Amino acid sequence: MTMEQKPASLTLTDVRKSYGSLEVIHGIDLTIGEGEFVVFVGPSGCGKSTLLRMIAGLEEITDGEVAIKGRDVTDVDPSERGIAMVFQSYALYPHMTVRDNLAFGLKMSRTEAAEIDRRVAQASSILKIDHLLDRRPGQLSGGQRQRVAIGRAIVRKPDVFLFDEPLSNLDAELRVSMRIEIARLHRDLGNTMIYVTHDQTEAMTLADRIVILRDGRIEQAGTPRQVYEDPANTFVAGFIGSPRMNLLDASWAGDTIRLGEVPLAPLALQVRPPEGTPLTLGIRPEHIQIASDGEDGLPAVVEFSEYLGGTCYLYCRLAEGRSVTIESRGDVQPANGEEVRLVFPAGRSFVFDLDGKRVR
């Protein structure tokens, strides 16, 4: 079942936010397509929730423009922007039944009773909470309360859904099931959705496109595959992926990158740095290989192995003291303290300059 509604597009143009002389959002330009599921992700304090609240109209915009469906809503009251927001706290009225919680906003806007009943029935059916309509929030589980909070947004028939870390209060198992529910909801409704989280797993599994923020600026925007496989800088490379990408001090030598005194496989860069240029080598744990007998590789010692069933993480230390994490999915599981040789495939390696920018 779907709500009969055309999804909206949203545009941010040079959006800025200042508190006195302190600017916290620095000229954000972003276009979100119709029906797109976009996730804002970044570390605590990066500005993702502030940006979401500016879109919602809950934070005043210092400069720039927010447009929904081509209409400038920068100075429009939140209730008239065509948005609905789901918060980290469920914000349900404890003395009301689920039915009354779903209907409350519609009653305040003087929607006709028959239309309220129709929308409540439709939303509860979509979210599979029909059997909970006569219960109060105190009689519900965390996941059920979150469904009610989402249902209260659905009945408003918004142009854009805004989610502000909606799963943060749930346990790990419930977060997984609710991620599936939200993904299904987007598929069924087709509305534009903007979702804020600090959890990169939520970002990678839910998003059509991820917007990675740091210090009030966009570091990179792209599909989950793009930001994972083609990071623009060391911040994105280190932030997206778990375990994080290995980032190692290196230098340029001839046609390759050198770790200490050890040259790795030749790299095909469009612009070759000058000889001896200090650089950073990036490579993900799953791309480092353990050399077989007789094969050359970078010497390392396994300090700790973490067996997780189908995957084994090896935390190794190179001869000069640098740490490297390896993800091993094969039968090779070296013991703690064992010496190994590591192979860094050139096609899987990334090169960054000392400012953290990608060298291509």
C-alpha positions as CSV (number, residue, x, y, z in Angstrom):
1,M,0.0,0.0,0.0
2,T,1.3,3.5,-0.8
3,M,0.3,7.0,-0.1
4,E,-1.0,8.7,-3.3
5,Q,1.6,11.5,-3.5
6,K,4.4,12.7,-5.8
7,P,7.7,12.9,-4.0
8,A,9.5,16.2,-3.7
9,S,12.9,17.6,-4.4
10,L,14.9,19.8,-2.1
11,T,17.6,22.4,-2.8
12,L,20.1,24.0,-0.4
13,T,21.9,27.1,-1.8
14,D,24.9,28.5,0.1
15,V,23.2,27.7,3.4
16,R,25.0,29.2,6.4
17,K,24.4,29.2,10.2
18,S,26.1,31.4,12.7
19,Y,25.8,31.9,16.4
20,G,27.1,35.5,16.8
21,S,30.5,35.6,15.2
22,L,30.9,31.8,15.2
23,E,29.9,30.2,11.9
24,V,29.0,26.5,12.3
25,I,27.5,25.7,8.8
26,H,29.7,27.0,6.0
27,G,27.9,27.6,2.7
28,I,26.2,24.2,2.0
29,D,25.1,23.6,-1.6
30,L,23.1,20.4,-2.1
31,T,20.4,19.2,-4.4
32,I,18.3,16.2,-3.3
33,G,16.3,14.5,-6.1
34,E,12.7,13.5,-6.1
35,G,12.1,10.4,-4.1
36,E,15.8,10.2,-3.1
37,F,16.9,8.7,0.3
38,V,19.8,10.9,1.5
39,V,21.7,10.3,4.7
40,F,23.7,13.0,6.5
41,V,26.5,11.3,8.3
42,G,29.5,12.5,10.3
43,P,31.1,12.6,13.7
44,S,29.5,14.3,16.7
45,G,29.4,18.1,16.3
46,C,29.8,18.0,12.5
47,G,26.6,20.0,11.9
48,K,24.3,17.2,10.5
49,S,21.5,17.7,13.0
50,T,21.7,21.5,12.8
51,L,21.5,21.3,9.0
52,L,18.4,19.0,9.3
53,R,16.8,21.4,11.7
54,M,17.4,24.3,9.4
55,I,15.6,22.4,6.6
56,A,12.8,21.8,9.0
57,G,12.6,25.4,10.0
58,L,13.5,24.7,13.7
59,E,16.8,26.5,13.3
60,E,16.9,30.0,11.8
61,I,19.0,30.2,8.6
62,T,21.7,32.9,8.8
63,D,22.2,33.1,5.1
64,G,21.3,31.1,1.9
65,E,18.1,29.5,0.7
66,V,16.1,26.3,1.3
67,A,13.7,25.3,-1.5
68,I,11.2,22.4,-1.5
69,K,9.6,21.5,-4.8
70,G,11.0,24.7,-6.2
71,R,9.4,26.9,-3.5
72,D,11.6,29.1,-1.3
73,V,10.7,28.1,2.2
74,T,13.7,29.8,4.0
75,D,11.4,32.0,6.0
76,V,8.3,29.8,6.0
77,D,6.9,28.4,9.2
78,P,7.8,24.7,9.8
79,S,4.1,23.7,9.7
80,E,3.8,25.1,6.2
81,R,6.9,23.6,4.6
82,G,5.5,20.2,3.7
83,I,7.8,18.3,6.0
84,A,7.4,15.8,8.8
85,M,10.1,15.0,11.3
86,V,10.9,11.9,13.3
87,F,13.1,12.6,16.3
88,Q,15.5,10.4,18.3
89,S,13.1,10.7,21.3
90,Y,9.7,9.3,20.2
91,A,7.9,12.4,21.6
92,L,4.6,10.5,22.1
93,Y,1.9,11.7,24.4
94,P,1.9,9.0,27.2
95,H,-1.8,9.6,28.2
96,M,-3.1,9.1,24.6
97,T,-3.7,5.8,22.8
98,V,-1.7,5.0,19.6
99,R,-4.8,6.0,17.6
100,D,-5.0,9.4,19.3
101,N,-1.2,10.0,19.0
102,L,-1.4,9.4,15.2
103,A,-4.5,11.6,14.9
104,F,-3.4,14.5,17.1
105,G,-1.7,16.6,14.6
106,L,-4.5,16.2,12.1
107,K,-7.1,17.2,14.7
108,M,-5.1,20.3,15.5
109,S,-5.1,21.3,11.8
110,R,-8.9,20.7,11.8
111,T,-8.8,17.9,9.3
112,E,-12.2,16.2,8.8
113,A,-12.9,13.2,11.1
114,A,-13.4,10.8,8.1
115,E,-10.1,11.8,6.6
116,I,-8.4,11.4,9.9
117,D,-9.7,7.9,10.3
118,R,-8.7,7.0,6.7
119,R,-5.1,8.3,7.1
120,V,-4.7,6.6,10.5
121,A,-5.9,3.3,9.1
122,Q,-3.6,3.6,6.1
123,A,-0.5,4.5,8.1
124,S,-1.1,1.8,10.7
125,S,-1.6,-0.7,8.0
126,I,1.7,0.3,6.3
127,L,3.6,0.0,9.6
128,K,1.7,-3.1,10.8
129,I,0.6,-1.5,14.0
130,D,-3.2,-2.0,13.4
131,H,-3.4,-4.2,16.5
132,L,-1.8,-1.5,18.7
133,L,-4.2,1.3,18.1
134,D,-5.9,1.1,21.5
135,R,-2.7,0.8,23.5
136,R,-0.8,3.6,25.2
137,P,2.9,4.2,24.6
138,G,3.8,2.7,28.0
139,Q,2.5,-0.6,26.8
140,L,4.7,-0.7,23.7
141,S,8.2,-1.8,23.0
142,G,10.9,0.6,21.8
143,G,10.4,-0.6,18.2
144,Q,6.7,-0.2,18.4
145,R,6.9,3.3,19.8
146,Q,9.3,4.2,17.0
147,R,6.8,2.9,14.4
148,V,4.1,5.1,16.0
149,A,6.4,8.1,15.8
150,I,7.0,7.3,12.1
151,G,3.2,6.8,11.6
152,R,2.5,10.2,13.0
153,A,4.8,11.6,10.3
154,I,3.1,9.5,7.6
155,V,-0.4,10.7,8.3
156,R,0.6,14.3,7.6
157,K,1.3,13.2,3.9
158,P,4.5,15.4,3.8
159,D,6.6,16.2,0.8
160,V,9.8,15.4,2.7
161,F,10.4,13.1,5.6
162,L,13.2,14.2,8.0
163,F,14.7,11.6,10.4
164,D,17.0,12.8,13.2
165,E,18.9,9.7,14.5
166,P,15.6,7.8,15.0
167,L,17.2,4.4,16.0
168,S,19.7,5.7,18.6
169,N,17.6,4.6,21.5
170,L,17.1,1.0,20.3
171,D,19.3,-2.1,21.0
172,A,21.5,-3.5,18.3
173,E,19.1,-6.3,17.1
174,L,16.1,-3.9,17.0
175,R,18.1,-1.3,15.0
176,V,18.7,-3.9,12.3
177,S,15.0,-4.8,12.0
178,M,14.0,-1.1,12.0
179,R,16.6,-0.3,9.3
180,I,14.8,-2.9,7.2
181,E,11.4,-1.3,8.1
182,I,12.6,2.2,7.1
183,A,14.0,0.9,3.8
184,R,10.7,-0.8,3.0
185,L,8.8,2.3,4.0
186,H,10.8,4.4,1.5
187,R,10.3,1.8,-1.2
188,D,6.5,1.7,-0.6
189,L,6.0,5.5,-0.1
190,G,8.5,6.8,-2.6
191,N,8.8,10.1,-0.7
192,T,12.0,12.1,-0.4
193,M,13.7,11.2,2.8
194,I,16.6,12.8,4.7
195,Y,18.1,10.8,7.5
196,V,20.7,11.9,10.0
197,T,22.9,9.4,11.8
198,H,26.4,9.0,13.2
199,D,26.2,5.3,12.4
200,Q,27.9,4.5,9.1
201,T,26.2,1.1,8.9
202,E,22.8,2.8,8.8
203,A,24.2,5.2,6.2
204,M,25.6,2.5,4.0
205,T,22.6,0.2,4.1
206,L,19.8,2.8,3.8
207,A,21.1,5.6,1.5
208,D,20.7,6.2,-2.2
209,R,23.3,8.9,-1.5
210,I,25.4,9.7,1.5
211,V,26.5,13.2,2.4
212,I,29.5,13.2,4.7
213,L,29.9,16.2,6.9
214,R,32.8,17.6,9.0
215,D,32.9,20.9,10.8
216,G,29.8,22.2,9.0
217,R,31.1,21.4,5.5
218,I,30.4,18.7,3.0
219,E,33.5,16.5,2.6
220,Q,31.9,14.2,-0.1
221,A,28.5,13.2,-1.4
222,G,27.9,10.1,-3.4
223,T,26.4,6.6,-3.4
224,P,27.5,4.3,-0.7
225,R,29.7,2.5,-3.2
226,Q,31.3,5.7,-4.5
227,V,32.3,7.0,-1.1
228,Y,33.6,3.6,0.0
229,E,35.5,2.8,-3.2
230,D,36.5,6.3,-4.3
231,P,37.0,8.5,-1.2
232,A,37.9,12.1,-1.9
233,N,40.2,12.5,1.1
234,T,41.6,10.8,4.2
235,F,38.7,11.9,6.4
236,V,36.2,10.1,4.2
237,A,38.5,7.2,3.7
238,G,39.0,6.8,7.5
239,F,35.4,7.5,8.5
240,I,33.5,5.2,6.0
241,G,34.3,1.5,6.6
242,S,34.6,-0.7,9.6
243,P,37.3,-1.5,10.5
244,R,38.6,1.8,9.2
245,M,40.9,2.1,6.2
246,N,44.6,1.7,7.0
247,L,46.3,5.1,6.5
248,L,50.1,4.8,6.5
249,D,52.9,7.4,6.2
250,A,54.7,6.8,2.9
251,S,56.7,8.6,0.2
252,W,56.9,8.6,-3.6
253,A,59.8,6.7,-5.3
254,G,60.1,6.3,-9.1
255,D,56.7,4.9,-10.2
256,T,55.5,3.6,-6.9
257,I,54.9,4.4,-3.3
258,R,57.4,3.4,-0.6
259,L,56.6,2.4,3.0
260,G,59.8,3.1,4.8
261,E,62.5,1.4,2.6
262,V,60.1,-1.0,1.0
263,P,58.7,-0.1,-2.5
264,L,55.2,-1.5,-3.3
265,A,53.7,-2.4,-6.6
266,P,53.8,0.4,-9.3
267,L,50.9,2.8,-9.2
268,A,49.2,4.4,-12.2
269,L,48.7,8.0,-11.1
270,Q,47.7,10.7,-13.7
271,V,50.2,13.1,-12.1
272,R,53.3,11.7,-10.5
273,P,54.6,13.5,-7.4
274,P,58.2,14.6,-7.3
275,E,60.7,12.0,-6.0
276,G,60.6,11.6,-2.3
277,T,57.3,13.5,-1.8
278,P,55.8,12.6,1.6
279,L,52.3,10.9,1.1
280,T,49.7,8.8,2.8
281,L,49.0,5.3,1.6
282,G,45.4,4.1,2.2
283,I,44.3,0.5,1.8
284,R,41.2,-1.2,3.3
285,P,41.7,-4.2,5.6
286,E,39.9,-6.6,3.2
287,H,42.3,-5.8,0.4
288,I,45.6,-6.6,2.2
289,Q,46.7,-10.1,1.5
290,I,48.9,-12.5,3.4
291,A,51.7,-13.7,1.2
292,S,51.9,-17.4,0.5
293,D,55.1,-19.4,0.9
294,G,57.9,-18.0,-1.4
295,E,56.0,-14.8,-2.2
296,D,57.5,-11.4,-1.3
297,G,55.7,-9.1,1.1
298,L,56.0,-6.5,3.8
299,P,57.1,-8.2,7.1
300,A,54.7,-7.8,10.0
301,V,53.9,-9.5,13.3
302,V,50.3,-10.5,14.3
303,E,49.7,-8.8,17.7
304,F,46.1,-9.9,18.1
305,S,43.6,-11.9,16.1
306,E,39.8,-11.5,16.4
307,Y,37.9,-14.5,15.1
308,L,34.2,-13.6,14.2
309,G,33.1,-16.8,12.4
310,G,33.2,-16.0,8.7
311,T,35.7,-13.2,9.2
312,C,38.9,-12.9,11.1
313,Y,40.5,-9.5,11.9
314,L,44.3,-9.4,12.3
315,Y,45.9,-6.5,14.1
316,C,49.5,-6.4,12.9
317,R,52.5,-4.3,13.5
318,L,55.0,-3.5,10.8
319,A,58.8,-3.6,11.5
320,E,59.0,0.2,12.0
321,G,56.1,0.1,14.5
322,R,53.1,1.1,12.5
323,S,49.8,-0.8,13.0
324,V,47.9,-2.4,10.2
325,T,44.5,-4.1,10.3
326,I,43.7,-7.0,8.0
327,E,40.4,-8.7,7.3
328,S,40.9,-12.4,6.4
329,R,38.0,-14.5,5.1
330,G,40.0,-17.5,4.1
331,D,41.4,-20.5,6.1
332,V,44.6,-18.6,6.9
333,Q,44.4,-17.6,10.6
334,P,47.9,-16.8,12.0
335,A,48.4,-17.0,15.7
336,N,49.2,-14.1,18.0
337,G,52.9,-13.4,17.7
338,E,53.3,-15.1,14.4
339,E,55.3,-13.3,11.7
340,V,53.6,-12.8,8.3
341,R,54.3,-11.0,5.0
342,L,51.7,-8.6,3.7
343,V,50.9,-7.9,0.1
344,F,49.4,-4.5,-0.9
345,P,47.7,-4.8,-4.3
346,A,48.4,-1.6,-6.3
347,G,44.9,-1.5,-7.8
348,R,43.4,-1.4,-4.3
349,S,45.7,1.3,-2.9
350,F,44.8,5.0,-2.5
351,V,47.3,7.8,-2.3
352,F,46.7,11.1,-0.5
353,D,48.8,14.2,0.0
354,L,49.8,15.6,3.4
355,D,46.7,17.9,3.4
356,G,44.6,14.7,3.1
357,K,43.4,15.2,-0.5
358,R,43.4,12.4,-2.9
359,V,46.2,12.1,-5.4
360,R,44.9,10.4,-8.6
